[in-house]
Amino acid sequence: MRAVRLILSVALMSPATVAVAQSDVHKHESPAQPEPAPLSEAQKSFALMKTFAGEWEGPVKTDMPIAAGMDGVPVHVTMRVTSRGNVVVNEFQEANTPLDPAKYDHPVTMFYLDSNQLNLVHYCDAGNRPHMTGKMSADGKTVEFDFADLGGSDKNGHMHHAIFTALDENRHTEEWTYKLPNGQTVHARFDLRRVK
């Protein structure tokens, strides 16, 4: 009786063992997975923008005479990756000020890829939405955004140009150019250090 059970268990195990062995053979014989396609320039630019996720603070320097009192005033910048990695959000305001839209500026900028182009839309305190497109520098440390078009009124001017430069993992600069209705431009530079 024992011999019959032993023979039955071996007989029942054999097809399972053969099936497992065959499935292992198929695993090893499957074609190699293709290498992922290299990143496009727009994808590389967007990847750089994602590295800025975090909280940043630093002084602002501007060439606008009316805002000369702002030189050296610290700004607080929050950048975060959202929408399952499809959007980077940039928000800035004067450091240590409450979120009070009647009293303090608090513009929001969104970065996203579309048709293999890195895009920026700036939701400005001037009440408009400038759209810019970005290109990465040859050294891979800077993304420069050029004006493409404007949503909303231009009666107060609009943000016209932006440059983001990675200095190291804990420092970056943001340079913003605002175009006034008379065509003059105003520049502001934020020298930022990571605080979170």
C-alpha positions in Angstrom: 0.0 0.0 0.0 2.8 2.3 0.9 4.5 1.6 -2.4 1.3 2.6 -4.3 1.0 5.9 -2.5 4.6 6.7 -3.1 4.2 5.9 -6.8 1.0 8.0 -7.0 2.6 11.0 -5.3 5.7 10.8 -7.6 3.4 10.4 -10.6 1.3 13.4 -9.6 4.4 15.5 -8.8 6.1 14.7 -12.1 3.7 16.7 -14.4 3.8 19.6 -12.0 7.6 19.5 -11.9 7.7 19.3 -15.7 5.3 22.2 -16.0 7.4 24.3 -13.6 10.6 23.4 -15.5 8.9 24.3 -18.8 7.7 27.6 -17.5 11.2 28.4 -16.3 12.5 27.6 -19.8 10.0 30.0 -21.3 11.1 32.7 -18.9 14.7 32.4 -20.0 13.8 32.1 -23.7 11.7 35.2 -23.8 13.1 38.0 -25.9 15.1 40.7 -24.1 13.1 43.8 -23.0 13.8 46.8 -25.2 16.0 49.5 -23.7 13.9 52.5 -22.7 14.0 55.3 -25.3 16.5 58.1 -24.4 14.9 61.2 -22.8 14.1 64.1 -25.2 15.4 67.5 -24.4 12.0 68.5 -23.1 11.9 65.5 -20.8 15.4 66.3 -19.5 14.3 69.9 -18.8 11.2 68.7 -16.9 13.3 66.3 -14.9 15.6 69.1 -13.9 12.5 71.2 -12.8 11.4 68.3 -10.6 14.7 68.4 -8.7 13.6 71.8 -7.3 10.8 70.2 -5.3 11.0 71.5 -1.8 10.9 74.7 0.3 13.4 77.5 -0.6 14.3 80.9 0.8 16.6 83.7 -0.2 17.0 87.3 -1.1 15.5 89.0 -4.2 17.4 91.6 -6.2 15.6 93.8 -8.7 16.4 96.6 -11.1 13.0 98.2 -10.8 13.4 101.6 -9.1 10.0 101.5 -7.5 10.8 98.1 -6.0 14.4 99.0 -4.9 13.2 98.7 -1.3 12.6 95.0 -1.9 16.3 94.4 -2.6 17.6 91.9 -0.1 14.1 91.1 1.2 13.8 87.3 1.6 11.3 85.4 -0.5 9.9 81.9 0.2 9.4 79.6 -2.7 7.6 76.3 -2.6 8.0 73.9 -5.4 6.2 70.5 -5.6 5.6 67.7 -8.1 1.9 66.9 -8.4 -0.6 65.2 -10.8 1.2 61.9 -10.8 4.4 63.5 -11.8 2.9 65.5 -14.7 3.1 69.0 -13.2 5.5 71.0 -11.2 4.0 73.9 -9.1 6.0 76.9 -8.1 4.6 79.4 -5.6 6.4 82.4 -4.1 5.8 85.2 -1.7 7.7 87.4 0.6 9.0 85.2 3.5 7.2 85.3 6.8 4.0 86.8 5.4 0.5 85.3 5.6 -1.4 84.1 2.6 -3.4 87.3 2.3 -4.2 88.0 -1.4 -5.5 91.5 -0.6 -2.2 92.5 0.9 0.6 90.2 -0.5 1.6 88.9 -3.9 1.4 85.1 -4.2 1.8 84.1 -7.9 1.6 80.5 -8.9 3.5 78.9 -11.9 2.8 75.5 -13.4 5.3 73.5 -15.5 4.2 70.6 -17.7 5.1 68.7 -20.9 2.9 68.9 -23.9 3.8 67.7 -27.4 7.4 67.2 -26.3 7.7 70.8 -25.3 8.3 72.0 -21.7 5.6 74.7 -20.9 5.2 77.3 -18.2 2.0 79.1 -17.3 2.3 81.8 -14.7 -0.9 82.8 -12.9 0.1 86.3 -12.2 -1.0 88.9 -9.6 -1.4 91.2 -12.6 -4.5 89.2 -13.5 -3.1 87.4 -16.5 -1.6 84.1 -17.6 1.6 84.3 -19.6 2.6 81.1 -21.3 6.3 80.4 -22.0 8.2 77.5 -23.5 11.5 76.2 -22.1 14.8 74.9 -23.3 17.7 73.4 -21.4 21.2 74.8 -21.6 24.0 72.6 -23.0 25.5 72.0 -19.6 22.1 70.7 -18.3 21.9 73.1 -15.3 19.6 75.8 -16.7 16.1 75.9 -18.2 15.3 79.2 -19.9 11.7 80.1 -20.8 10.7 82.4 -23.6 7.3 84.1 -24.0 4.8 82.3 -26.3 1.4 83.9 -25.6 -0.8 85.6 -23.1 -4.1 84.8 -21.6 -6.0 87.8 -20.0 -5.4 91.5 -20.1 -2.0 93.1 -20.7 -3.0 96.5 -19.3 -0.6 96.1 -16.3 2.1 94.2 -18.3 3.0 90.6 -18.0 5.8 88.2 -17.0 7.8 87.7 -20.1 10.9 85.5 -19.4 12.2 83.2 -16.7 15.4 81.3 -16.1 15.9 78.5 -13.5 19.5 77.5 -12.7 20.6 74.6 -10.5 23.7 75.5 -8.6 23.8 72.3 -6.5 21.1 70.2 -4.7 20.6 72.8 -2.1 20.9 76.1 -4.1 19.2 77.4 -7.2 18.4 80.8 -8.8 15.3 82.0 -10.4 15.4 85.0 -12.7 12.1 86.6 -13.8 11.6 89.4 -16.4 8.4 91.4 -16.3 7.4 93.5 -19.4 5.6 96.7 -18.6 2.8 98.1 -20.9 5.3 100.7 -22.3 7.7 97.9 -23.4 10.3 98.4 -20.6 11.4 95.3 -18.8 12.0 94.8 -15.1 14.3 92.0 -13.8 14.2 90.1 -10.5 16.7 87.5 -9.3 16.1 85.1 -6.4 19.1 83.4 -4.9 17.6 80.5 -3.1 18.7 77.9 -0.5 16.8 74.8 0.3 15.1 75.0 3.8 13.2 71.7 3.4 
